[in-house]
Amino acid sequence: MDFALSDTERAIRDTARDFIAREVMPLEPELLRRERAHRPGLEPDELRELQLKARAFGFWGLATPEAYGGMDLPAVTQSLIWTEIGRSYVPFRFGGEADNILFRANDAQKREFLVPTIEGERRSCFAITEPGAGSDAANIRLNARRDGGDWVLNGEKTFITGGNEADFAIVIAVTDREKGARNGGATAFLVDRAMGWRSEFIQTMGEGGPAALVFDDVRVPERNILGEPGQGFALAMEWIGKGRYTIPSHAVGIAERALRMAIDHATTRQTFGRPIGDNQAIQWMIADSETELEAARWLILRAAWTVDQGMDPRHASSMAKLYGAGMVNRVVDRVLQIHGGMGYTRELPVERWYRQVRLYRIFEGTDEMQRLIIARDLLRGYTRLGGHLA
Ligand SMILES: Cc1cc2nc3c(=O)[nH]c(=O)nc-3n(C[C@H](O)[C@H](O)[C@H](O)COP(=O)(O)OP(=O)(O)OC[C@H]3O[C@@H](n4cnc5c(N)ncnc54)[C@H](O)[C@@H]3O)c2cc1C
């Protein structure tokens, strides 16, 4: 058994780490200043400028095939890079990416939607959640009715990340109510904003926020169906699958950075004439955080490795998402506690992380949905105890 990174993995990880430290982290004080003034911490053109700088370093399209100018990295390497991104609280991500399911587009759609998204010329959003259907995604109601050569969409989506900024939406709509969404009754549509959908920003406890999308007789041509009619639910599950290891990978970066801050604070902050880190109460918080962080790291890398092996990653990814999201919430909570009153202020990023990571237990499958998947796999005998070593 070998727990070491390969030379290539290490080299790519270290280059990403250098880039984040040199180009992204210096923006952090200004980010906090702007957000304290209730302004966006990072403007879209600033993000774009950073992404183009990274492109010059060869970082462009971590998951994007080389034919589209990307790096086409294995999932393990992508996971390592998402951890590096998580070390900075500047909401940076490398450019050259597109929603994984856009690669299922036909040639004409690739020219119209995929390539401009990769190049950063068009912005997408992915919409399945509705006011009446979140965890129970198969219960979606947004309806697509055939009318001549077009489809007419009516209904509402909600909590759509990037929905207020997107130029087009990948919308999962019901095309055959009899069959039901899960059994071939849902279809994915590529819907330009110009076709008439509206978006309304939703305030959340995090910085930035998602949007509600309203479809009121929005006419979409047949050629804008993504994949095959009836394949919408499967495409949606494929889209969600990716986040199940990238979200917790990001969480590991956040937890490491936060824990580093807590350790530094514990060695410098004095009470009753000695550093607070001399107290067992503080030491236990540090020890538990490091232990959980290490456990999450290996669960997540194993999930990513499962993807690279071409094995079904769902079970491992659900455990990685469940544990990684919980871990970062527990670690950030302890880090805030170790910082005392300062942890609660907006002078430090700790309260920002506290608000940000709460989402990780909710979106792209709540804790409860991950538990449901893990338990169901075991109860039905689909997965054996002991994972791939069993
Ligand atoms: C900031 C943000 C960004 C998002 N981005 C997107 C996006 O880009 N695209 C998109 O389509 N969606 C997006 N979502 C939606 C997100 O995926 C859903 O909020 C999530 O799946 C939960 O659905 P819900 O909010 O309807 O909660 P519900 O499904 O109503 O669940 C409420 C609670 O009940 C629990 N619960 C539900 N059913 C069960 C059960 N059977 N057993 C036990 N517990 C259960 C849930 O775990 C949860 O705790 C986003 C959400 C947020 C907050």
The ligand as an ORCA input file, in Angstrom:
! r2SCAN-3c Opt
* xyz 0 1
  C     -26.935     28.410     -1.960
  C     -27.605     27.269     -2.679
  C     -27.208     26.955     -3.964
  C     -27.863     25.939     -4.676
  N     -27.524     25.727     -6.002
  C     -28.326     24.918     -6.756
  C     -28.148     24.850     -8.179
  O     -27.231     25.452     -8.754
  N     -29.015     24.105     -8.902
  C     -30.042     23.404     -8.324
  O     -30.807     22.765     -9.055
  N     -30.232     23.435     -6.973
  C     -29.405     24.186     -6.184
  N     -29.611     24.258     -4.814
  C     -30.689     23.495     -4.205
  C     -30.211     22.413     -3.258
  O     -29.648     21.342     -3.967
  C     -31.409     22.010     -2.379
  O     -31.652     23.082     -1.501
  C     -31.165     20.736     -1.607
  O     -31.113     19.641     -2.483
  C     -32.232     20.484     -0.550
  O     -33.512     20.622     -1.063
  P     -34.578     21.548     -0.277
  O     -33.930     22.842      0.011
  O     -35.834     21.568     -1.095
  O     -34.843     20.812      1.071
  P     -35.910     19.644      1.308
  O     -35.772     18.613      0.267
  O     -37.244     20.251      1.513
  O     -35.407     19.037      2.683
  C     -35.628     19.690      3.936
  C     -34.949     18.865      5.015
  O     -35.555     17.574      5.100
  C     -34.576     16.572      4.907
  N     -35.197     15.471      4.191
  C     -35.855     15.497      3.021
  N     -36.281     14.266      2.689
  C     -35.839     13.425      3.648
  C     -35.917     12.021      3.856
  N     -36.525     11.206      2.982
  N     -35.339     11.515      4.960
  C     -34.721     12.308      5.863
  N     -34.603     13.645      5.721
  C     -35.161     14.186      4.624
  C     -33.481     17.225      4.095
  O     -32.241     16.556      4.211
  C     -33.469     18.615      4.724
  O     -32.753     18.565      5.928
  C     -28.908     25.204     -4.060
  C     -29.258     25.486     -2.734
  C     -28.639     26.501     -2.036
  C     -29.078     26.810     -0.641
*
